[in-house]
Amino acid sequence: MSKTLTIIYYSLTGGSEALAHAAAEAASKAEAEIDVRSIDARQAGPDDLLGADGYIFAFPENLAAIAGEMKAFFDRCYYPCLEKLQGRPYALLVCAGSDGENAVKQAERIATGWRLKKVTASQIICTHAQTPEQILAPKVIGEDGLAKARETGATLAAGLAMGVF
């Protein structure tokens, strides 16, 4: 039976979306038998989580926190999925202007509540955007950041295909 890797992302300026797409592309190439789904967090709901075997969550950090649209996704899904996702693997891709650590901590706390299994180090891709103009400008993620996203996608897909997690 085919397994599903679901990538749920939110992106205002394109950085997190680029990371999500890089992860999805690498996951699909690495393991053809894995069904890879990418869903904008604004359209995602509990059924998308319940129907998946593993997850990548990609989002920006805004004001030292999970971006609001991604947080709204977690809020919508938390209680309907509580006690139903135990042991499923996940990874985080966070697009940040300078730090990203607090957003990672918040998302990891949510994943802990769902009893998800963190299978790779959370990746923070820093854009160094510091001024209002830089923060709101469309983001172009460099090759190092895209490589981290690809590695994350390929790792989750391989682990699901091998039954490691």
Number of C-alpha atoms within 10 A of each C-alpha: 5 10 17 19 26 22 27 26 29 25 22 15 15 18 26 27 24 21 28 29 19 21 29 26 17 21 25 19 13 19 20 13 16 21 17 23 15 20 17 18 21 14 11 18 20 16 11 16 20 14 13 18 21 26 27 24 22 30 33 31 25 16 13 17 18 22 18 15 18 24 19 14 20 20 13 14 18 17 13 14 17 13 11 14 20 15 14 19 23 25 26 26 26 28 30 26 21 15 17 23 16 15 25 22 14 15 22 19 12 16 21 13 15 19 17 20 19 17 16 14 11 21 19 25 25 19 19 13 15 12 10 8 9 13 16 12 13 12 19 14 19 12 9 10 22 20 16 19 32 21 18 29 30 22 20 28 31 20 15 22 18 9 9 9 17
